[in-house]
Amino acid sequence: MKLKPNILAAIGNTPLVKLNKVVPEGAAEVWVKCEYLNPAGSIKDRMAAYIVERAEEAGLLKPGGLIVENTSGNTGQGLAMAAAIKGYRCIFTMPDKMSKEKQDSLKAYGAEVIITPTDVPGDSPEHYVNVAKKIAEDTPGAFYVDQYHSEWNIDAHYHSTGKEIFEDTDGGKFDAFVGGTGTGGTVSGVGRYFKEHAPNVKIIGADPLGSVHYHLFHTKTLPTAHVYMVEGIGEDIECRAMDFSVVDDMRQVNDRDSFVMARRLVREEGMFVGGSSGSNVHVAVEIAKELGPGKVVITVLPDHGNRYVSKFLNDNWMKEHGFTETERELGFVEELMKGLKSRPITANADAPLRDVVNLMRENGVSQIPLIERGKLNAIVHESDILQKMQKREFDLNAPAKSVSSPIGGLIYPKARIEELFHIFAADNVAVVVDSSNVVGVISKIDLIEYLSARR
C-alpha cells in the first residue's frame, strides 16, 4: 500500500497524455501534462507547496502565521490547501475579472478574499499586487509569497515539472515545450532544466494578446497592457520570475482561440480544463503544424475547468462576448499583410540618422523599426525627427537610436485583426514580429484599406 502522509504528498507526477482529435493530420504529435489533476486542481499546487516549505525553512513563516498573496485564483487554492494542513491563516487579493467559482473556492478553504479592479495600471495602489504588498507590510508576522518575483517559483518547476517531463520522455526525447507565461515560473523552471539537461528542446512561451511578456521578450521594454479575458496566464507587470534567457521564442494567442480550444479539449479529448489550457494547446498545435510529422510538442494543461463553468464553458457567455466558434470575424493580421504594398523596412540602431531619413523618403514610409544586436530595439517616427528639429537637437550624423521611441505595439501574424484597435487607440503603428523577425509594419490607413476592401 502506497499511503500518502497528507494531500500535499499527492502533488505532482501528473500523467503525460497524447492529444488525438484537436491536432490536424500532417502535424507533429502534441502531448499534454495534465496539471489540472493536482489535488487543488492546478499546476500552482507545485509552487505553493514548495514556497511554503522554503519559507518555513528560512524562518519567514512561523506556526499560526499569515500567508498573503496576490492571485488569479489557482495559486491561492494551492496555498490555502497547504495552509489548511499546516494551520496558517490566508489573505488573498484577486482581480475582479476572475470567476466567482475561484473566489468561492478560496473562501471554502477559510481564506479571506479581497477583490480589486482589473483595469488599473501596474503601479496603481488598487492593483491587486500592490494591495497584497500593503497588507503584508501592515501585518506583523505576515509572509508575502510574491510569486511574480520569487526565485522559488522558478525552482519549484525546475525540480518538479521540468524533471518529471525529462524522465517521462526518456531523457528529453521530444522537440519543443510550450508553456504559458503568467508569473513565468513554469516556462522558466522547465526552460532552465532543459537548457541544462536536453538543450535541443526548444522552449516556447505562450502569451495572451494584451499581456506584456511577448513585447518584453522581443524589445526588452515594458508596453502598456490592455485587458484580456483568459485567466491565469499573461501579466501586466514585469515579473522577475520570468527568465527570458531560457526561452527560444514567444507566441501570442487571443481570447477567442484560447476559449474555443479549451472547449474542444473538453468535448473532443475529454479533458475538463480551463482557458489557459486552451491558450497553451492552441500555440502547441501551431508549432506542431510547423514542425510536421515525426516530431513531438509538449505543453501543460494548467488548471481544471470547474473554475469556469459560469464563464467560457457556458454557451450564452461565449455568445455574449463574441467568442462563438462560428462567429464571423475580421480575419487575421497575416491576411491584412498580404495586401501591403511593400516589405517592412528596418534599419540598424547605430546607423546615421541621415540614412534612416533617406530610407523614409525612398520607401514612402513615416516610421522605421530599429534592430540592435539582432533584436528589435525601438522605432523612429517622422514625428520623433521633427521634435528634435524643433528643439534644435538635430544631427544627421547621430545614430538613429538617439531619436527613437519605444515600440508601443507588437503583434503576431496570427493575431486577430480586432487586436489592432488596441494598438491604434494608443496612437501607435503595429509592428508584426514572427520568430524575432520584423515581417510587417501596419498603420491605421492599412487597416482602413483592408476593411474597405472586405466591404
PATORSE-950897 format. One line per field, with one value per residue: x, y, z of N, C-alpha, C in turn; residue number from 1. Coordinates in steps of 0.2 Angstrom, whole numbers. Example, Ala and Ser with C-alpha at 12.3 -4.5 7.8 and 13.67 -1.06 7.14 Angstrom:
BEGIN
n.u = c(66;64)
n.v = c(-28;-11)
n.w = c(39;35)
ca.u = c(62;68)
ca.v = c(-22;-5)
ca.w = c(39;36)
c.u = c(66;64)
c.v = c(-16;0)
c.w = c(39;39)
n = c(1;2)
//
This chain:
BEGIN
n.u = c(4;3;3;-1;6;-1;-12;-3;7;3;4;10;19;10;0;6;-1;-6;-13;-27;-38;-39;-28;-22;-21;-5;3;15;15;6;8;1;4;-5;-9;-20;-25;-19;-20;-27;-31;-23;-8;-2;-1;11;21;15;16;30;35;30;36;50;49;46;58;67;63;53;40;30;23;5;5;3;-2;0;-5;-6;-17;-23;-31;-28;-15;-19;-28;-19;-10;-20;-24;-12;-10;-22;-18;-6;-10;-11;-16;-24;-24;-30;-28;-37;-40;-55;-60;-59;-66;-82;-82;-69;-66;-76;-71;-59;-63;-70;-60;-57;-50;-48;-54;-50;-56;-51;-50;-48;-44;-33;-17;-1;6;-3;-11;-22;-20;-20;-8;-1;-10;-10;4;4;-5;3;14;9;5;10;21;17;18;23;20;24;24;26;39;48;62;60;48;52;62;53;47;58;63;53;42;49;59;51;45;56;60;49;50;60;73;72;67;60;54;49;44;30;25;14;15;13;16;28;35;33;37;50;56;55;62;75;79;79;88;99;99;94;97;93;79;67;61;46;36;19;9;-5;-14;-12;-6;11;22;26;30;40;49;54;58;63;57;44;27;11;-1;-16;-33;-38;-47;-45;-40;-27;-15;-2;2;2;13;31;39;50;51;51;61;68;80;80;71;66;58;43;25;10;-7;-25;-40;-52;-47;-41;-52;-60;-52;-50;-63;-65;-55;-62;-74;-69;-58;-60;-55;-57;-54;-46;-46;-33;-27;-32;-26;-12;-12;-17;-6;3;-2;0;14;16;11;20;32;29;26;33;38;38;28;27;16;8;-7;-14;-25;-41;-57;-68;-68;-73;-86;-97;-92;-82;-86;-99;-112;-120;-113;-101;-107;-112;-100;-95;-87;-91;-89;-92;-93;-92;-77;-65;-54;-36;-21;-10;-17;-21;-8;-5;-9;-2;8;22;38;43;53;68;81;98;101;112;115;118;107;104;104;93;83;84;79;66;61;64;56;44;38;33;39;52;57;70;85;95;110;104;91;75;74;69;59;59;50;43;38;47;59;55;52;65;71;64;68;80;90;96;105;111;121;121;118;104;96;97;86;75;60;52;44;27;18;18;14;8;8;-3;-12;-29;-37;-45;-37;-28;-35;-33;-20;-19;-27;-19;-12;-1;9;7;19;24;29;38;45;56;59;55;41;32;24;11;-1;-13;-20;-18;-26;-38;-39;-39;-51;-60;-59;-64;-77)
n.v = c(-6;11;23;40;53;65;77;85;78;71;80;83;72;70;64;61;64;60;70;68;72;86;90;93;82;78;86;88;77;81;81;82;88;84;94;99;89;89;90;102;106;113;118;126;121;115;125;132;123;121;134;137;128;131;144;141;134;145;153;162;160;156;145;147;158;171;170;179;184;189;184;175;165;151;149;154;144;133;137;139;126;121;129;125;112;115;124;138;156;164;178;184;193;197;200;208;202;188;172;168;156;153;163;159;146;148;155;144;136;143;155;173;184;197;208;216;230;226;233;243;252;244;251;256;260;252;241;223;217;227;229;217;218;229;225;214;221;229;220;212;198;193;183;187;180;182;178;182;187;179;168;156;152;149;139;128;123;119;109;100;100;101;91;80;79;77;65;57;57;49;55;68;66;74;88;101;112;120;133;142;160;167;171;167;157;143;141;146;138;125;128;131;119;111;117;114;100;94;102;103;104;115;129;137;151;155;168;178;190;207;205;208;200;195;207;211;201;203;216;220;231;238;237;246;237;229;225;207;192;179;168;167;167;176;194;210;217;218;203;196;182;178;171;176;172;158;155;152;156;166;166;173;173;174;178;172;161;154;151;143;133;127;123;113;104;99;93;85;79;75;81;91;106;123;140;144;132;130;141;137;124;129;136;126;117;125;126;112;110;118;110;97;80;66;73;79;89;96;102;110;107;119;121;116;114;116;128;137;136;145;154;153;140;141;142;153;164;163;168;180;187;187;176;164;148;149;162;176;184;198;193;189;196;192;190;203;208;203;211;223;235;235;228;226;239;240;247;248;251;259;265;280;294;301;291;284;294;295;282;283;292;287;275;279;279;282;278;269;253;249;239;231;223;211;211;217;234;247;261;273;288;299;310;310;314;327;333;334;342;354;357;360;350;342;331;325;315;308;293;283;278;288;296;289;280;270;254;253;244;228;214;197;188;179;184;191;203;212;215;225;237;240;244;254;263;269;277;271;263;246;234;220;204;189;175;183;191;206;207;214;231;239;252;264;268;257;247;253;253;239;235;242;236;223;225)
n.w = c(0;-5;5;7;17;19;9;2;-2;-13;-23;-40;-52;-62;-76;-93;-108;-124;-137;-148;-156;-158;-165;-181;-196;-203;-194;-181;-166;-152;-135;-118;-102;-88;-78;-71;-64;-51;-33;-28;-40;-50;-58;-50;-38;-36;-35;-24;-13;-12;-10;2;10;9;14;28;31;30;41;39;39;52;65;66;58;45;28;14;-2;-19;-32;-46;-43;-44;-38;-25;-21;-20;-10;0;2;7;19;26;30;37;47;45;43;29;17;2;-13;-27;-45;-52;-63;-62;-61;-52;-46;-43;-33;-23;-20;-14;-2;3;8;19;18;17;5;-5;-17;-32;-44;-61;-73;-70;-70;-68;-58;-49;-33;-31;-39;-39;-34;-28;-17;-10;-6;3;13;18;23;32;42;56;56;45;30;14;-1;-15;-29;-42;-42;-36;-34;-30;-36;-49;-46;-40;-52;-59;-51;-51;-61;-73;-72;-71;-84;-91;-87;-90;-104;-108;-105;-112;-125;-136;-145;-144;-131;-124;-114;-104;-101;-87;-71;-75;-69;-73;-87;-86;-76;-81;-93;-89;-84;-95;-103;-97;-97;-108;-121;-134;-135;-139;-131;-129;-126;-122;-124;-119;-130;-126;-114;-107;-109;-122;-129;-120;-122;-135;-136;-124;-117;-107;-112;-113;-105;-110;-107;-106;-107;-104;-91;-78;-85;-93;-90;-83;-78;-76;-73;-61;-60;-72;-84;-97;-104;-105;-114;-131;-141;-142;-143;-147;-142;-144;-135;-140;-147;-137;-129;-137;-141;-128;-125;-135;-130;-119;-125;-136;-132;-119;-108;-94;-93;-90;-97;-100;-103;-115;-122;-121;-128;-141;-146;-145;-155;-167;-167;-169;-182;-189;-187;-192;-197;-186;-176;-159;-148;-132;-120;-106;-96;-87;-77;-69;-77;-69;-63;-71;-76;-76;-85;-99;-102;-103;-115;-117;-112;-120;-132;-129;-127;-140;-144;-150;-159;-172;-176;-187;-191;-192;-198;-199;-194;-203;-215;-218;-221;-233;-242;-241;-248;-248;-243;-225;-219;-211;-200;-194;-177;-174;-186;-196;-193;-205;-215;-211;-213;-227;-231;-227;-236;-248;-248;-245;-232;-214;-203;-195;-189;-178;-177;-165;-162;-167;-162;-161;-157;-156;-162;-175;-179;-190;-183;-172;-177;-181;-169;-163;-172;-170;-157;-160;-159;-168;-178;-192;-192;-181;-172;-176;-166;-156;-158;-157;-152;-139;-145;-146;-150;-152;-162;-167;-182;-183;-175;-171;-182;-174;-163;-167;-165;-152;-152;-161;-154;-144;-152;-159;-172;-179;-176;-184;-178;-181;-175;-169;-180;-189;-199;-204;-205;-199;-202;-198;-209;-217;-211;-213;-227;-229;-222;-230;-242;-239;-237)
ca.u = c(0;7;-1;2;5;-6;-13;2;12;0;6;15;18;4;1;8;-6;-6;-20;-29;-43;-38;-21;-23;-16;1;6;18;11;6;7;0;5;-12;-8;-27;-26;-16;-25;-31;-34;-19;-1;1;0;18;24;13;19;37;37;28;42;56;48;47;65;70;60;49;33;30;17;0;7;-2;1;-3;-3;-10;-18;-28;-36;-25;-10;-22;-30;-13;-8;-25;-23;-6;-12;-27;-14;-1;-13;-9;-21;-23;-27;-28;-31;-39;-44;-62;-61;-58;-73;-84;-80;-62;-67;-79;-66;-54;-67;-72;-54;-57;-46;-51;-53;-51;-57;-48;-51;-44;-42;-29;-10;3;9;-9;-12;-28;-18;-20;-1;1;-14;-7;10;2;-7;9;18;5;3;16;22;14;23;21;23;27;25;29;46;51;66;57;43;56;65;48;46;64;64;47;39;54;62;46;44;63;60;44;52;67;79;70;67;55;56;48;40;26;22;10;19;10;21;34;38;33;41;57;59;56;67;81;80;80;94;105;99;92;96;90;72;65;57;42;31;13;7;-11;-14;-14;-1;17;28;28;33;46;54;56;61;66;54;38;22;5;-5;-24;-37;-39;-52;-42;-37;-21;-9;-1;3;3;19;37;40;57;51;51;68;68;86;79;65;69;53;37;20;4;-14;-30;-45;-56;-44;-40;-58;-63;-48;-52;-70;-63;-52;-67;-79;-66;-52;-62;-51;-61;-48;-48;-45;-26;-25;-33;-20;-6;-13;-18;0;7;-4;3;20;16;9;26;37;27;26;39;41;33;27;24;13;4;-14;-13;-30;-47;-62;-73;-67;-75;-92;-101;-89;-82;-89;-106;-113;-123;-107;-97;-111;-112;-93;-92;-82;-93;-84;-95;-94;-88;-73;-62;-48;-30;-16;-7;-21;-20;-1;-4;-11;3;12;29;40;44;59;71;87;102;100;118;116;117;100;104;102;86;79;84;75;59;60;64;51;37;36;34;42;56;59;77;87;101;112;100;85;71;76;65;57;60;45;44;37;52;64;53;53;72;72;61;72;87;94;96;112;110;126;120;114;96;93;96;80;70;55;50;39;21;13;20;9;10;4;-9;-17;-35;-37;-48;-32;-25;-38;-30;-13;-20;-30;-14;-8;5;9;8;25;22;35;37;52;60;60;50;39;27;23;4;-3;-21;-23;-18;-32;-44;-40;-41;-58;-64;-59;-68;-84)
ca.v = c(0;17;28;47;56;71;78;89;72;69;85;81;65;70;60;64;61;62;73;64;75;93;91;91;77;81;89;84;75;85;78;87;86;85;98;100;83;90;90;108;107;116;117;131;117;113;131;134;119;122;140;137;124;136;150;138;133;151;156;168;158;153;142;151;164;173;170;184;184;191;178;174;160;145;150;155;137;129;140;138;119;120;132;121;107;117;129;145;160;167;183;184;198;194;205;206;198;181;169;168;149;154;167;154;140;151;156;137;134;148;161;180;186;204;209;223;231;223;238;248;251;240;255;259;257;247;234;218;215;232;229;212;220;233;221;211;226;232;215;209;191;190;181;188;174;186;173;185;189;174;163;149;150;145;132;123;120;116;102;95;99;100;85;75;79;74;57;54;57;45;60;74;64;77;93;108;113;126;135;149;165;171;173;165;151;136;141;147;132;120;130;130;112;108;120;110;93;92;109;103;105;122;132;142;154;157;174;181;197;211;204;211;196;195;213;212;196;205;223;222;237;237;241;247;231;230;219;201;189;172;169;163;167;183;198;217;220;214;198;193;175;176;171;176;169;151;155;152;160;168;167;176;169;178;176;168;155;151;148;138;127;124;119;107;99;96;90;80;75;73;84;96;111;130;143;144;126;131;145;133;119;132;138;120;115;129;124;106;111;120;105;92;73;63;77;80;95;95;108;108;109;121;121;112;118;118;135;142;133;150;158;151;134;142;144;160;168;164;172;187;190;186;171;158;145;150;169;179;189;202;190;188;200;189;191;210;209;201;217;228;237;235;224;230;242;241;250;247;256;263;269;288;297;303;285;282;299;293;276;285;296;282;270;282;277;288;276;263;250;248;232;232;216;206;211;223;238;254;264;280;291;306;315;310;318;334;336;335;348;359;359;361;345;338;330;320;310;305;286;283;277;294;300;284;279;263;252;253;239;222;209;191;187;175;188;193;210;216;217;231;243;242;247;261;268;272;281;268;258;239;231;212;200;182;172;188;195;210;204;219;237;241;258;265;268;250;244;256;250;232;234;244;230;217;228)
ca.w = c(0;-5;8;7;24;18;2;-1;-5;-19;-29;-45;-55;-67;-82;-100;-112;-131;-140;-154;-161;-159;-169;-188;-199;-205;-189;-176;-161;-146;-128;-113;-95;-85;-71;-68;-59;-45;-28;-28;-47;-55;-58;-45;-31;-35;-32;-17;-8;-12;-7;9;13;9;19;34;32;31;46;36;41;58;67;67;54;40;21;10;-9;-25;-36;-51;-40;-43;-33;-19;-19;-18;-4;5;4;12;25;30;33;42;52;44;40;22;14;-5;-17;-34;-49;-52;-69;-61;-60;-45;-44;-39;-26;-18;-18;-9;4;6;12;25;17;16;-2;-7;-24;-34;-51;-66;-77;-67;-71;-63;-52;-45;-27;-32;-42;-34;-32;-23;-12;-6;-3;8;18;21;26;38;47;59;56;38;24;7;-6;-20;-34;-48;-42;-32;-37;-28;-41;-54;-43;-40;-58;-61;-48;-51;-68;-78;-70;-72;-91;-94;-85;-94;-111;-109;-106;-116;-132;-139;-149;-141;-125;-124;-108;-104;-97;-82;-67;-78;-66;-76;-93;-84;-72;-86;-98;-86;-83;-102;-106;-94;-97;-115;-124;-141;-134;-140;-126;-132;-122;-125;-120;-122;-133;-120;-109;-108;-110;-129;-130;-116;-125;-141;-136;-118;-115;-105;-115;-109;-106;-111;-104;-110;-103;-102;-84;-76;-90;-95;-85;-85;-75;-77;-67;-61;-61;-80;-86;-104;-106;-107;-119;-138;-145;-139;-147;-145;-143;-142;-130;-143;-149;-131;-126;-142;-140;-121;-126;-139;-126;-115;-129;-140;-129;-113;-103;-92;-92;-91;-103;-101;-106;-122;-124;-122;-134;-147;-148;-147;-162;-172;-168;-172;-189;-192;-186;-196;-194;-184;-171;-153;-145;-126;-116;-99;-95;-80;-72;-70;-79;-64;-61;-77;-78;-77;-90;-106;-103;-104;-121;-118;-110;-126;-137;-126;-128;-147;-144;-153;-164;-179;-177;-192;-188;-197;-201;-196;-196;-209;-221;-220;-223;-240;-246;-240;-255;-248;-237;-220;-219;-204;-200;-189;-172;-174;-192;-195;-194;-212;-219;-210;-217;-234;-231;-226;-242;-254;-247;-243;-225;-209;-197;-197;-183;-177;-175;-162;-160;-170;-159;-162;-152;-155;-169;-177;-182;-193;-178;-167;-180;-181;-162;-162;-176;-167;-151;-162;-156;-174;-180;-196;-192;-175;-173;-177;-159;-152;-159;-157;-146;-138;-149;-142;-152;-156;-163;-170;-188;-182;-171;-174;-184;-169;-158;-169;-162;-145;-153;-164;-149;-141;-157;-161;-178;-176;-179;-184;-177;-181;-173;-168;-186;-191;-205;-207;-201;-201;-200;-197;-216;-220;-209;-216;-234;-228;-220;-235;-247;-237;-238)
c.u = c(4;3;3;1;0;-7;-8;7;9;1;11;14;12;5;3;3;-6;-13;-21;-33;-42;-32;-23;-19;-10;5;10;13;11;4;6;1;-1;-11;-15;-29;-22;-21;-30;-33;-30;-12;2;2;7;22;22;16;26;39;36;34;48;55;49;54;69;68;56;42;33;24;11;1;1;1;-3;-1;-8;-11;-23;-33;-32;-20;-13;-25;-25;-11;-13;-25;-18;-7;-17;-23;-10;-4;-11;-16;-19;-27;-25;-31;-32;-42;-51;-64;-61;-65;-75;-83;-73;-63;-70;-75;-61;-57;-69;-66;-53;-52;-51;-49;-54;-51;-55;-50;-46;-40;-38;-22;-7;5;3;-9;-17;-26;-18;-13;0;-4;-12;0;9;-1;-2;13;15;3;9;16;19;20;20;24;27;29;28;36;50;55;63;52;47;59;60;47;52;65;59;45;44;57;57;45;50;62;55;45;58;73;78;70;60;58;55;43;36;23;19;15;14;15;28;37;39;38;49;60;60;61;74;83;82;87;100;105;98;91;94;82;71;60;53;37;25;10;0;-10;-16;-9;6;23;31;32;40;52;57;60;64;63;47;32;16;1;-12;-27;-39;-43;-49;-39;-31;-15;-9;0;3;8;25;38;47;57;50;58;68;74;85;73;68;64;47;31;14;-2;-19;-36;-49;-53;-42;-46;-61;-59;-49;-58;-69;-60;-57;-71;-75;-61;-54;-58;-54;-56;-51;-45;-37;-23;-26;-28;-14;-7;-14;-11;4;5;-1;10;21;15;16;31;35;28;33;42;36;34;24;21;10;-3;-15;-18;-36;-52;-68;-73;-71;-82;-97;-98;-88;-85;-97;-108;-116;-117;-103;-101;-111;-105;-91;-87;-85;-89;-86;-95;-90;-84;-70;-56;-42;-25;-12;-11;-21;-13;-1;-6;-7;7;19;31;42;52;62;78;91;102;106;119;114;110;99;101;95;81;78;79;68;57;59;58;44;34;37;37;46;58;67;79;94;104;107;93;81;72;71;62;58;54;47;43;43;58;62;54;60;74;70;65;79;92;95;103;111;115;126;117;107;93;93;90;74;65;54;44;33;17;16;14;11;6;-2;-14;-23;-34;-40;-42;-28;-28;-35;-23;-14;-24;-25;-9;-1;4;10;14;24;29;34;44;57;62;54;48;33;26;16;2;-11;-24;-23;-24;-38;-45;-42;-49;-63;-65;-64;-76;-86)
c.v = c(6;23;35;50;62;72;82;84;70;74;82;74;65;67;64;60;64;64;70;68;82;95;88;85;81;85;85;82;80;81;83;84;88;88;99;94;84;91;96;110;111;115;121;127;116;119;133;130;120;128;140;133;128;141;147;137;139;155;162;166;153;150;148;158;165;173;175;184;187;185;178;168;154;144;150;148;133;131;138;131;118;123;128;115;109;122;136;149;162;173;184;190;195;200;203;203;190;178;168;161;150;158;162;149;142;152;149;135;138;154;167;182;193;205;216;224;228;228;244;247;247;244;258;256;252;241;229;216;220;231;223;214;224;230;217;215;229;226;211;201;188;188;182;184;177;182;176;187;184;169;156;147;146;138;127;119;116;109;97;95;98;93;79;74;76;67;54;53;53;50;65;72;67;84;100;108;120;127;142;153;169;174;172;159;145;136;142;141;126;121;129;123;109;111;117;103;90;99;109;104;113;124;138;145;156;163;177;188;201;211;207;207;196;201;213;207;199;212;225;229;235;241;242;240;233;224;214;197;182;173;164;162;174;188;205;221;215;210;196;186;173;177;170;172;162;150;156;156;161;169;170;172;174;175;170;161;151;147;142;132;123;120;113;102;95;91;84;76;72;76;91;102;118;133;144;138;127;136;141;128;123;134;131;117;119;127;117;106;113;114;99;85;71;67;77;86;94;102;105;111;112;120;117;117;119;125;140;139;139;155;155;144;134;145;151;165;169;168;179;191;189;181;164;155;147;158;172;184;193;199;190;194;198;190;199;212;207;207;223;229;236;230;229;233;243;244;248;252;261;267;276;289;298;297;283;287;297;287;278;288;291;277;273;280;282;285;270;260;249;242;234;225;210;206;217;227;244;255;271;283;297;311;315;315;326;337;338;342;354;362;360;356;340;337;324;314;306;298;287;282;283;298;295;284;272;261;250;247;234;217;203;190;184;178;190;201;214;218;223;237;245;246;254;266;272;276;278;264;251;236;223;208;193;179;177;193;200;208;209;225;239;248;259;264;261;246;246;253;242;231;236;239;225;219;228)
c.w = c(0;-2;8;14;24;11;-1;-5;-11;-25;-34;-48;-59;-73;-88;-105;-120;-133;-146;-159;-163;-163;-176;-191;-202;-201;-185;-170;-155;-140;-123;-106;-91;-78;-68;-64;-53;-40;-28;-35;-52;-54;-53;-38;-30;-32;-25;-12;-7;-9;0;13;14;14;26;36;34;37;45;38;47;60;69;63;49;33;17;3;-14;-30;-41;-49;-39;-38;-26;-17;-17;-11;2;7;9;18;29;33;39;47;51;42;33;21;7;-8;-24;-38;-50;-59;-68;-59;-53;-42;-40;-33;-21;-16;-13;-2;7;10;19;24;16;9;-3;-14;-26;-41;-55;-70;-74;-69;-66;-57;-48;-39;-26;-35;-37;-31;-26;-17;-7;-2;3;14;22;25;33;44;49;58;49;34;18;2;-12;-26;-40;-48;-38;-36;-35;-32;-46;-52;-42;-46;-61;-58;-49;-59;-73;-78;-72;-80;-94;-93;-89;-101;-112;-110;-111;-123;-135;-142;-147;-135;-125;-117;-108;-99;-93;-77;-70;-75;-70;-82;-91;-80;-77;-91;-95;-85;-90;-105;-103;-96;-105;-119;-131;-141;-135;-135;-129;-127;-125;-121;-123;-125;-127;-115;-111;-110;-117;-131;-127;-120;-131;-141;-129;-115;-112;-108;-110;-111;-107;-109;-108;-105;-101;-95;-83;-80;-92;-89;-87;-81;-77;-71;-67;-61;-68;-82;-94;-107;-108;-112;-126;-142;-140;-144;-144;-146;-140;-138;-134;-145;-143;-128;-131;-141;-133;-122;-130;-135;-122;-119;-134;-137;-122;-107;-101;-89;-93;-97;-105;-104;-114;-126;-126;-128;-141;-150;-150;-153;-167;-173;-171;-179;-193;-192;-191;-193;-191;-178;-165;-150;-138;-123;-110;-100;-88;-75;-74;-73;-75;-61;-66;-80;-80;-83;-97;-108;-104;-111;-122;-116;-116;-131;-135;-127;-135;-148;-147;-158;-171;-181;-183;-190;-194;-200;-197;-199;-203;-215;-223;-223;-230;-244;-246;-247;-254;-242;-231;-220;-212;-205;-194;-184;-172;-181;-192;-197;-202;-216;-218;-213;-224;-235;-231;-233;-248;-254;-246;-237;-220;-203;-199;-190;-184;-174;-171;-160;-162;-167;-161;-156;-150;-162;-169;-181;-185;-187;-173;-170;-180;-174;-161;-166;-173;-161;-153;-159;-162;-177;-185;-196;-185;-176;-172;-170;-155;-153;-159;-151;-145;-143;-145;-144;-156;-157;-168;-177;-188;-177;-175;-176;-178;-164;-161;-167;-156;-146;-156;-159;-145;-146;-159;-168;-175;-180;-178;-183;-177;-180;-173;-174;-187;-198;-208;-202;-203;-198;-200;-204;-219;-217;-212;-223;-234;-227;-226;-241;-245;-238;-245)
n = c(1;2;3;4;5;6;7;8;9;10;11;12;13;14;15;16;17;18;19;20;21;22;23;24;25;26;27;28;29;30;31;32;33;34;35;36;37;38;39;40;41;42;43;44;45;46;47;48;49;50;51;52;53;54;55;56;57;58;59;60;61;62;63;64;65;66;67;68;69;70;71;72;73;74;75;76;77;78;79;80;81;82;83;84;85;86;87;88;89;90;91;92;93;94;95;96;97;98;99;100;101;102;103;104;105;106;107;108;109;110;111;112;113;114;115;116;117;118;119;120;121;122;123;124;125;126;127;128;129;130;131;132;133;134;135;136;137;138;139;140;141;142;143;144;145;146;147;148;149;150;151;152;153;154;155;156;157;158;159;160;161;162;163;164;165;166;167;168;169;170;171;172;173;174;175;176;177;178;179;180;181;182;183;184;185;186;187;188;189;190;191;192;193;194;195;196;197;198;199;200;201;202;203;204;205;206;207;208;209;210;211;212;213;214;215;216;217;218;219;220;221;222;223;224;225;226;227;228;229;230;231;232;233;234;235;236;237;238;239;240;241;242;243;244;245;246;247;248;249;250;251;252;253;254;255;256;257;258;259;260;261;262;263;264;265;266;267;268;269;270;271;272;273;274;275;276;277;278;279;280;281;282;283;284;285;286;287;288;289;290;291;292;293;294;295;296;297;298;299;300;301;302;303;304;305;306;307;308;309;310;311;312;313;314;315;316;317;318;319;320;321;322;323;324;325;326;327;328;329;330;331;332;333;334;335;336;337;338;339;340;341;342;343;344;345;346;347;348;349;350;351;352;353;354;355;356;357;358;359;360;361;362;363;364;365;366;367;368;369;370;371;372;373;374;375;376;377;378;379;380;381;382;383;384;385;386;387;388;389;390;391;392;393;394;395;396;397;398;399;400;401;402;403;404;405;406;407;408;409;410;411;412;413;414;415;416;417;418;419;420;421;422;423;424;425;426;427;428;429;430;431;432;433;434;435;436;437;438;439;440;441;442;443;444;445;446;447;448;449;450;451;452;453;454;455)
//
